[in-house]
């Protein structure tokens, strides 16, 4: 039996998002779990990827780093993508992932930690909040001074982690492991859908999904485009980016993960604020 057929007879309590149309701006390659979660709850998930995750233009810097990975005291992963590209390249170079058992590892949040654990490596530091500042709160200047730290991440990312660690006296190498680029989605149909008020919510799962969304509608008043749709952001960093760009934010989960965001969306639509006019 198909999933939609199996779900058809479920009660409104089991399918609290029935009738809701929710836009997903996440990279298509990573959106499947979010799409399924929303659809299982009754929503119509509308994919409008604003970003794409791609390899670096060349692997020279990352490869040189991985060839001497044992020189590092810490590896700090700031995303699932960083873990994926790091481990894939390590395998390409025929280097054993087990080398990380001799290095202390930090993961920025629970999803990134699970990605590390799937490699058979247990991260020593996993903050509850998905943000760089939360990792720093788990460390201290005294323990980091003089240590060598590797941060494999996207080409463009917030610098507060590396900057602070350097201020503490650590030697920090930030290496491009992947890139986040515009997905090339055609904004015309999305503009029309939003202007017709046919979307109940637009979701953003990273600052880059927000910035590329706004860029796609260059010259348009994004505030007006989103006037009838609620906006959900996966965490405060994404929320801050959205608000700086003039986007009103209605939903931010307490847990900065896809399951946390999904739960917050359900609660939003269950609340009085979520009832349609």
N, C-alpha and C positions, 0 to 999 in steps of 0.2 A: 504493500500500500504506500502510495506517495506521501511525503511528509505533509503537504498541504491538505490532502484528504484525511489523514489521521488527525490533523489539528482542527478540521472543520467543525467537529461536534463538541469541542471543548467549551466550557463556560466562559463568560466574560471575566470571571475571577481568574481563570487559568490563562486567558488571553486578554490581558488588560489594555493592550495597545491596538485592539481591533479597530479598524477604520482610520488609524493614524498613518500619515505619510511622512516618513522621516528620511531626510537627505543625509547621506554618508559621504564625507569628503576625503576619507582616508584613502591611501594608495590601494588600488584594486588588488594588488598581490597580497595585501594584508587585511582586507576588509571582510573576508569570507566568514570568520567567526562572529563578527559584529552583525553582519547581515542575517546570519542564521538565528542569532539570539533574538533579534528584533522580530523576525518573521515568525519564530516560534511563539512569540508573545502576541501575535496578531497583526503587527504593523506591516505596511508596505514599505520596504527599504528601497530607496532610490539612490543608486550609486552615481556619484558625481565626483570622481577622484580629481583632486586639485594638485596632487603630488605623485611622483614616482620615485621609488628607491632604486638607484643604479650604482654600479661599481665606480670606483674612482677612475679618473682618466688614465692613470697607470698605477701599477702596484709597487713601483720602485721603493718609495718611502716605507710603505707597510712591510714589504718583504725584507728590507734591510733591518727593520726593527724586529721582526719575528725571528730572524736568524740569530739574534742576540737576546732573545726574550729572557733567558736566565739571568741577565744582568739586572733585571728590574726587581724591586722589592714589592711593588703593588701594581696591579692592573685594575683600572676602574672602568666598568662598563656603564654607559649612560643610556643605553637603549638595547632592545632585542636585536635591532639591525646590527649594532656594533658587535654583539656576540656572534651573530650569524656569519658576517663577513670575516671577522677575526678567525673564527674556527675553520671556516672553509679555506681560507688562505693558508692557515697553519697546516692543514691536511695536504694542500697542494704542494707545499714545500717539504712534505714528508716529515714533519715535526710532530711529535707525540703530544696530544692535548694534555697528557699526564704531567707535562712540565709545569702546568699551572698549580699542581698540588704543592709545589715548592715555593710558590709565590702567593702572597696575600691578595685576595680578590674582593672587590666591592661591586655591588650591583645597585643601580639607582632606585629600583622598586621591585615589587613582587613578581611582575611578569618578566623583567630582565633577570631576576634571580632564578626563576624557573628555567629560563633559557640556558643559564650557566649550569644549573644542576643537571639538565638533560645531557650535558657533556660529561657527566660524572665528576664534576667539580663543585665543591661546597663553598659558596662565598662567605667570607668572614664578616662582612658588613652589608646589611640590607636595611636601609631606613624604611620606615612605614610610609613616608611621603615621597612621591615621585618628583623630586627636585634636587638639584645639585647641593643646595644649602643643607638639605637633610643629611647628605653624606658627610659634609663637613662637620655637622653636629656630632657625628659618631667618631670623629677623629680629633686629634689635638696637635697643636704646634710642636709640642715636646716629642711626640712619637713620630712625627713626620719629618722633622728636621734632619737633613742629610740623606734622606732616602730617595730612591729613584722610582718615579711613577710614570706609568704608561696609560694614556687615555685614548683608546681607539674610537673614533666617533665620526660624525658627518663633517663635511668641509666647513659648513656654517653652523655654528652652535654657540650657546651662551658661554662666555669665558670665565665666569665667576669661580668655577671649580679650579681650573688651572691657575688662575691669578692668585687665588687665596693660598693654594698649596705652595706656590713659589714664594709668596710673602712669608710663609711659615718656614722657609728654608729647604724645601724639597726641590729636587731636580725633576721637572715635569716635561715629558715628551707627548705632545698632542699630535696624533697621526690620523690622517684621513683614511678611513676604512670603507666609506661609501659616500654617495652624494644624494641629496634630496633635490629633485628638479621638478619643474612644472610638468604636469601630466598631459597637457595639450587638449584638455576637454573643451568642447565648443560651448561657450556660455549662453548662446542664443536661446536654446530650449529651456535652460534653467532660469534665465531671466524671465521668460514668458510664464513658466510655471509659478514662479514667485509672485509675479505681478498679478496673476490670476488667483492668487491666494490658495494654491492647491498643495502647499506643503505645510504640515503642522510644525515641523521642527527641522533645523539644520544643525548637524553635529560637527564638531572639530576635535580631533584627537592629537593635535600638536600645533605649535605656533606656526609651523610652515604650512599646514593646511589652511590656516586663517589667512596668512599673508598672500598665498597664491590664489585663494578664493577672491580676496579683495582685488588683486592684480588682474584677474580675469575680467572683472567688471570695471576696469579703469574708465573713469569719466562718468560712471553712474553713481548715484547716491545709494550706497550699500545699506544705509540705515533705512531708507525708504523701501528698498527691495525686501528687507527682512522685517518690515513693519508688522506683517501678519503671521510670521513664523517665529516660534520660540527658538532660542539658541542654546545649545548645550556644549560645554567645554570639558575636556577630560580632567583638567586640573587648573590650579591658580596661575601657572605660567602661561598656559594657553589662554586663559581668561584675560590675563593682563594684556597679552598681545591683541586680543580681540577688542578690548575696551580702548586701547591706544589707537586703534584703527576706526573707532566710532561704532563698533558693533556692540549692541546691548546683549548681555549674557544673562540667561534665566536659570540655567542649571549647571552646577559644578558638584560632582560627587565627593563624598568624604574619602573614598578610596580611589586613587587616580589610576584606575585600570578599566578595561573594557567591561568586565562584569560590574564594576562599581558604577560606571557611567550608565550601563543598561538599567541597573536598579534605580538610579536617580531619575532616569527618564520615566520609568513606570510610576514612581512616586509623584513626579511632577504632573503627569496626566491624571493621576488619581485625586490630586488636590483641586481645590476650587479654582486655583489659578489656571489649571490645565483644561478646564471645561470650555468648550467652544462657545462663542456668542450665538 
